[in-house]
């Protein structure tokens, strides 16, 4: 049985999940800007909750601040992660691991503080925690985008090709053909 010369070769153009900085490299600047805007705005919104817990800032006038939470309590951990994790997200530094931890924090917050009151997030007041959870989960999968410190560091280390290089290589190489199609083609040629 004859094999096609390309059958044993690796696919011409594939994008691995581990090559995260290149996932959006071929997309438009608008898509990268939208991802970065989502990251920055989510970080700013979450940071407000953290500074409320830790420092009593941005509290409504009728709600007085009773002092910083005791060290190593649940509230202290939540405030630290919300404040300083959000700061890292804002900068786009260590975006994936930080976003993953914050996603877990928001899931934890939802089930500890809200889910016991009612099943529906709109009725138990947990819609913001649920939304943050999935936004951060998406950021942990997609990364910080082109406008982040992670991307800048990866580019300086040569791990991220420029947009022109990705677009050029994508256009020059065809989409990989799966094995079944290759087998069918090789059988036809015999």
C-alpha positions in Angstrom: 0.0 0.0 0.0 1.4 3.4 -1.0 1.3 6.3 1.3 1.0 9.9 0.4 4.2 11.8 1.0 2.4 14.2 3.4 0.8 11.5 5.4 3.6 11.0 7.9 4.4 14.7 8.1 3.0 17.0 10.8 0.1 19.2 9.8 1.2 22.3 7.9 -0.5 25.0 10.1 -1.8 24.2 13.6 -2.3 26.4 16.6 -1.7 24.8 19.9 -3.5 26.0 23.1 -0.1 26.3 24.8 0.9 28.9 22.1 -1.7 31.3 23.6 -0.1 34.6 22.6 -0.6 33.5 19.0 -4.3 32.6 19.3 -5.3 36.2 18.6 -2.2 37.3 16.7 -3.9 36.7 13.3 -7.1 38.4 14.3 -7.9 42.0 13.8 -6.7 44.8 16.1 -10.3 45.4 17.0 -10.6 41.9 18.4 -7.4 42.3 20.4 -8.6 45.7 21.6 -11.9 44.2 22.7 -10.2 41.4 24.6 -7.9 43.9 26.3 -10.9 46.2 27.1 -12.7 43.2 28.7 -9.7 42.4 30.8 -9.1 46.0 31.9 -12.7 46.8 32.7 -13.3 43.5 34.6 -10.1 44.2 36.6 -11.2 47.7 37.5 -14.7 46.5 38.5 -13.3 43.7 40.7 -10.7 45.9 42.3 -13.5 48.1 43.6 -14.8 45.2 45.6 -11.3 44.5 47.0 -10.6 48.0 48.2 -14.0 48.0 49.9 -13.1 44.9 51.8 -9.6 45.9 52.7 -9.6 49.6 53.1 -13.2 50.7 53.3 -12.9 52.9 50.2 -15.9 53.4 47.9 -18.4 52.4 50.5 -21.9 54.0 50.5 -22.3 56.7 53.1 -24.9 54.7 55.1 -22.5 51.7 55.4 -19.7 52.5 57.8 -16.3 50.8 57.7 -15.7 48.6 60.7 -12.0 48.2 60.0 -9.8 46.0 57.9 -10.5 42.3 58.1 -8.4 40.1 60.4 -5.4 38.5 58.7 -5.9 35.2 56.9 -9.7 35.2 57.2 -12.0 34.5 54.2 -12.7 38.2 53.8 -9.0 39.1 53.9 -8.1 36.5 51.3 -11.0 37.6 49.1 -10.0 41.3 49.4 -6.3 40.5 48.7 -7.1 38.5 45.6 -9.7 41.0 44.4 -7.4 43.9 44.9 -4.0 42.6 43.9 -5.2 39.9 41.4 -7.2 42.6 39.7 -4.1 44.8 39.6 -2.2 42.1 37.8 -5.1 41.6 35.4 -5.2 45.3 34.8 -1.6 45.3 33.7 -2.0 42.0 31.8 0.8 40.3 33.8 0.5 36.6 34.6 -3.0 36.9 33.1 -3.8 33.2 32.7 -3.0 31.9 36.1 -4.3 35.0 37.9 -7.6 34.8 35.9 -7.9 31.1 36.7 -7.5 31.8 40.4 -10.0 34.7 40.3 -12.5 32.5 38.4 -12.2 30.0 41.3 -12.6 32.8 43.8 -15.8 34.0 42.1 -17.2 30.5 41.9 -16.4 30.1 45.6 -18.0 33.5 46.4 -21.1 32.5 44.5 -21.7 29.2 46.3 -20.7 30.5 49.8 -22.5 33.8 49.7 -25.4 33.5 47.2 -26.4 30.1 46.1 -27.9 29.1 49.5 -30.5 31.9 49.3 -32.1 30.9 46.0 -31.3 28.8 42.9 -31.6 31.7 40.4 -28.7 34.2 40.4 -31.0 37.2 39.8 -32.9 36.3 43.0 -30.0 35.5 45.2 -27.9 38.5 44.2 -25.1 36.4 42.7 -25.3 37.4 39.0 -22.2 39.5 39.3 -20.1 36.8 40.9 -21.3 34.3 38.3 -20.5 36.6 35.4 -17.1 37.4 36.8 -16.4 33.7 37.2 -17.0 33.0 33.5 -15.3 36.2 32.3 -12.2 35.2 34.2 -12.4 31.7 33.0 -12.5 33.0 29.4 -9.5 35.2 30.1 -7.6 32.2 31.6 -8.2 30.4 28.3 -7.5 33.4 25.9 -4.8 35.2 27.8 -4.5 39.0 28.1 -4.5 39.9 24.4 -2.1 41.9 22.3 -2.2 44.9 24.6 -0.9 43.3 27.8 2.5 43.0 29.5 2.4 39.2 29.0 2.3 39.7 25.2 5.0 42.4 25.4 7.3 40.0 27.3 6.6 37.1 25.0 7.3 39.2 22.0 10.6 40.4 23.4 11.6 36.8 24.1 10.7 35.9 20.5 7.8 33.6 21.4 5.2 35.6 19.5 5.4 36.3 15.8 4.2 39.6 14.6 0.8 39.8 13.1 2.2 40.1 9.6 4.2 36.9 10.0 1.2 34.9 11.3 -1.1 36.2 8.5 1.5 35.5 5.9 2.2 31.9 7.1 -1.5 31.2 7.4 -2.2 32.3 3.8 0.8 30.4 2.4 -0.1 27.1 4.0 -3.3 25.2 3.5 -5.5 24.0 6.3 -4.4 20.6 7.6 -6.2 17.6 6.2 -7.4 15.0 8.7 -6.2 11.4 8.4 -9.4 10.0 6.9 -9.3 12.4 4.0 -5.6 11.5 3.4 -6.4 7.8 3.4 -9.2 8.3 0.9 -7.0 10.3 -1.4 -4.1 7.8 -1.1 -6.5 4.9 -2.0 -7.8 6.7 -5.0 -4.2 7.2 -6.3 -3.4 3.5 -6.1 
